[in-house]
Amino acid sequence: MSITQAPNGTYVVSVSFGTDPVTGKRRRKKKQGIHSMAAAREVEKEMMRTSVDRLFNQETVTFDELFERYVNHVKIHIKPSYLQSQRAVYKRYIQTFFVNADIKRLTSEHIRDFQEWLTEERDLSNNTNNKTLIELKLILDVAVEEKVIAENPCIGVKKLKIERKKMEFYTPDEFHAFTKLIHLPEEFDWYVLFSLLFFSGLRVGELCALDWSDLDFKRKELNVSKSVFRRGGVDIITPPKSKASNRRISLNQGMIALLLQWREQQQELFKHDLALDWSEDTPMFQATLIRRNKHTIRMRYKRICKRDPTMKQIRIHDFRHSHVALLIDQETEYTIIKERLGHASIVTTIDTYGHLFPNKQRETADALDKFF
């Protein structure tokens, strides 16, 4: 569902009715020539009601039709990057398995069959299996809300058991061993990039969204206020993961010195090699005609690690875990770690990293001796 304004100042309301099962094209209905936003919203409500009635009265309802309804419900409440990942999961798994399914006839047994298919045919981990089932339930919740079905068939289907995997991270010695593989000076920008990931705890999307105006050299602080993801070859800038992710991160003097040195090199690169204008709005780690992204960072990391077959490899996101492990080793308080990571709740920090903290039980128990 969307309302747009035409060049002549009138409004256009458009609603999706899912995908045509024969042509595969999305079916849409439009109303044009509406003279005010208020009137457009009333038309939107009526079209929404009509589409709900249409689903309710259909003899069969397809998943494609319902998924479009789900998107209309949630697209203004969630980040575009998350909606994009939901679309990918839907097309890869849910649409593939339920391509000929009639939603009105689904049972819990069908959901269990889907669960088993994800494990045996798609070889998904229990964690990914459960996340896919959560998305399926959210889609079917819309069918319940709009009275297409009386009860969500996902209810009562148990999640698969997840065993917590050992968290991977670099110790300072391991990180320094990795950086020794980086060829300086021609890869100096990569050295600075991986150092910032290790010494700041930034999410990689947050790092890719940084420009130089986000760095306060005097205060030695990074302002984290956005994230970036790539869709169809285009960089999409969005707010960070949550309200708490809008934060300022203090940097150590050594990191500031590296960033200053790279900024000078980047200015020369833009002027002499790329023929681009440099400004404070220039992406911090841009070294070619396009902004650096998660894929290029991951590929460069793997290429560097291949220079030493014995080098321990972690995920790019594990540089964030490495930063937390470093802070814990420095006996940093939970609250400070929460602030640097941009967690919405201290509970998230404790649940994620509590097992890395040294066990204080023996020390606590021994302290009780003074009462005997």
N, C-alpha and C positions, 0 to 999 in steps of 0.2 A: 504494500500500500504506500502511495506517495502522492504528495501535492506539489505541483510545480507551477511557476508563473510563466505564462506565454509572453512573447515580445510585445503584444498589444496590451499587456497589463492584466488580462483576465487569467483565471486559474484553471489548471487541468488536474483532474483526479484520476489516478490509474490504480487498478487492482489486479492482482494475479490470481488466476484460477487453476494453477498447477500446469503440468506438462501434458500436451496431447499425446496419448499413447500410440498413435499411428505415426504422426509426423515428428514427434520428439520435440516440437517447438513449444515455447512457453505461451500459454493462453492468457491474454490480458483484455481487460475491458476499460475503456476510457470515457470520461465525460469532460467536455471542454466548454469554454465560454462562460465560466462561472465568474461573477463580478466582484466577489469579496472572499477574503480568507474565511470568514465566519460561515458563509454559505458553502464554501468548499468543504469545510469540516463536517457540516451537516450531511452533505452528499457522501462524504467519505464514510460516515457512520452508517448511512443507509446501504451503501454498497457492501460494507462489511457485513451488515445484517443479512443482506441478500445472499452473499457468498456462504455465510454460515447455514442459512436455510437450504441453500443448494446442496451443500455437503450432507446435511441431515436427511434430505429427501432422496438423495441418490441411492440407487439399488446397491451399487458397489462404490467404494472410495479407495483410491490408490494412495500409495505412500508419497508419490511426487506431489499430488494435490495437497496432502496434509503437510508435507515439509514446507511448501510455499506458505501455507497458513502459519506454520511455526515461525518462519523467518519474519513474516509481517508482525508477529507478536513481539519478537525479541530484538529486532535490528536496531531500535533506538535506545536499547538498554545495555548493549554489550559492545565491546571494541570491534572494529572491522576485522582486525587480525584474528580474533577469536571466532567470529562468524565465518571467516574464510576457512579456518581449520575445521569447523563443524561441517561446512559444505563438503570438504575433502573426505571426512570420515563418512558422511552420509553416502556420497557417491561410491566410495571404495568398498564399503561393507554393507550398510543398511539397504541401499537401493539394489545392490547386486543380489543380496539374499532374498529380499522381499519384492522382487520385480513384478511378480504376478499375484502378489498377495492382496486379499480383500481385507481391509482393516476391520470391518464389521464382524469378521469371522475369526479373528486372531484369538488364540488361547495362550495360557502360560506354557503349554507344551511346545508351542511354536517358538516361544522366546528361548526356552531351554535348548531347542534344536539349533537356534541361531548362536547361542552361547557355545555350544559344542562345535559348530562349524567354524567359528572364529579361532578356536584353539587348534582343531585338528586339520582344517583345510587352509587356514590363513596363518597358522603358526604364531598367533599373537600371544604375548605374555599375559599373565592373569591381570596385571595392572591395566594394560591397554584394553583387554577384554572388558573389564569392569567399566572403564571410561566410555567405551562404545555403547555399553548397555545403558549407562546413565543418559547419553544423548538420545537413545531410542525411547527411553521412558519420558523424557522431556517432550519429544515429538508427540508421543501418544497421549500425554497429559492434555495437549490441545484438543485432541479428539474427544476426550472426556469432558473438557470444559465446554465444548461446543455441541455436546450431546450426540456425537456421532456413534460413540460406544458408551456403555454404562460404567465400565470399570477398566482400568489400565491393566492389561495382561502381564505387565512387568512386575506388578505387585506380587510378592510371595516368591519370586525367583531370587535365590540367594546369590550374593556376589561370590566370586572365586577367592580363595584364600591367597593373601599376598605375604610373601616372606621378605622382610626388609633386607635389601642388599647393602653390603658394606659400602659406605660412602667413599668415593675416590677423591683424592686431592693431592696437590703437590706440597711437600714440605719446602722450607726455604732452600735447603740444599738441592732438592730435586728441581726446583724452579731455576736455580742458578745453572744447574747442569743443562737444562733445556735452553736457556738464553745463550749459553756458550756455543750452541749450534747455529745461532743466527749470524749471518754474514754481515759484518759491519765494514764500511759505512753504508753499503748499498741497500741494506735492509734495516737501517736505523729506525725508520718509521714503524716497522713491525716490532722491533725491540721495545719501543715506547708503548705501543698498543698493548702488547701482552703484559708489560710491566704495570700498566694502568689497570688492566683486568685483575691482576694479582694483588695489587696494593690498594684497590678501591672497593672491590666487591660488586662492581656494576654488572647489571644484566647486559648481555651482548647487544640487545636491541637499543638499550639506553646509551651504550657507548657509541654505536653507529649513528645515533641521532645528535650527538654532541657537535656544537660548533664553537668557535673560539670565544664568542660572547658569553658562553656558559662558564668560562673559567675566570675567576677573580684571582689574579696573581698576587695582589696585595694581601688579601685575606687568606690566600692559599686554600680556596674552596671551589668545588664544582657544584654548579646548580643543575640538578637533574629534574627536568620538567617535561620530558617527551621521550618517545620511543619510536623506532622505525621498523617496518617490515616491507618486504618486496613482493609485489603482486603484478604478474603480467609484465615484468620488466620495469615497473614503475615503483619508486620509493614512496610509501605511504607513511606520513608522520602522524602519530596519534599521541594522546596523553599517556603517561606511564600506566603500569598495571593497576594501581589503586591510588586513592587520595594520599595515602601515606608514602607512596613512591615518589611524590613530589618532595624533594629533600635537598639539603646541602651537605656535601661530603668534604670533610677536611682532608687535605693531602699533605704528605710529608715533604720536606724541603728537597730531598733527592728527586722525588717524582716531579715537583715543580720545575726543577732544573732541566730534567729530560724534556718536558713539554716545551719549555722556552727554546731549547736547542732545536727541537723538531719544527717549531713554528717558524724559526728563521730559515730552516732548510726548505720548508713547504713554500714560503714566500718566493724563494729563488726558483723553485721548481715550477711554480705557477707562471712566473715572469718569463723564464727562459725556455722551458721545455713544453709546457702546456698552453702557453699564450692565453691564460685565463686571468681575470681580475681577482685579486685576493682581497678579502675583507674580513671583518670580525664575524660575519655570518657564514664564512667558509666552513664546511664540515671539517672537524678537527683532524680526521685521519684520511682525508681524500688525497690520493697521490696519482690518480689518473683522471680521465674526463668524467668519470661517474663516482658516486659515493660508494665507499666500501660497505659491504653487507655481510650478513652471517655466513653465507656460503663461501665467499672469498676468504674470510677469516679462517673458517674450518679447513678449507683446502690448503691454505698456506701453512697452517699448524701441522697438518699431516705431512706436508712436503718437508718441513723442517725436521720433524721427528724421524723421518726416513734416513736422515744423514747419520744416525746412530741406531743400529738395529736393537740395541739394548735399552733405548730410551723408553721410559714409562710413558704411556699415552693415556690421557684423560679426555673427557668431553670439554668443549669450550665452556659450558655452563659450570664445570667443575673448578674453573678458576675462581668463581664466586665462592664455592665451598672452601677452596684453598685459602682465600682471604679470611674466612671465618675461623678456620683452623689456626691460622697465624694469630688472630686476635685472641682466641682462647688460650693459646700458648703464652700470650702476653698478659694473661689473667684479666682480660677486658670484661666488664660487666655485661650481662644480658641486654640491659636497656640501651647501652651504647651500640652494641651489635645490631639490635633491632633498628635503631635510627639510621645506621650506615647502610643497612640492607633495604630499608624502605618497607619493612613488614608492617602490616596493618595492626597486628596484635603481637604482644610478647609471647603469647601461646604458640603462634606459628614458629617463632624463633626457637623456643624450647623444644617443641615437638620435632623440629627438623634437625637441630644441632645439639640437643641436650646430651646425647650419648657421647659427644666428643669432650665434654667437660670432665675433668678428673673427678673420681669418686671421692666425695668428702665424708663418707659415712664413718670410716675409721677415725678420722680426725675429730669428728663430732662426738663419737662414742667415747674416745679417750678424754675429751674435755669434761665429760660428766663425772670423772673420778674425783674432782674437787668437792663434790657433794657427798662423798662417802667418808 
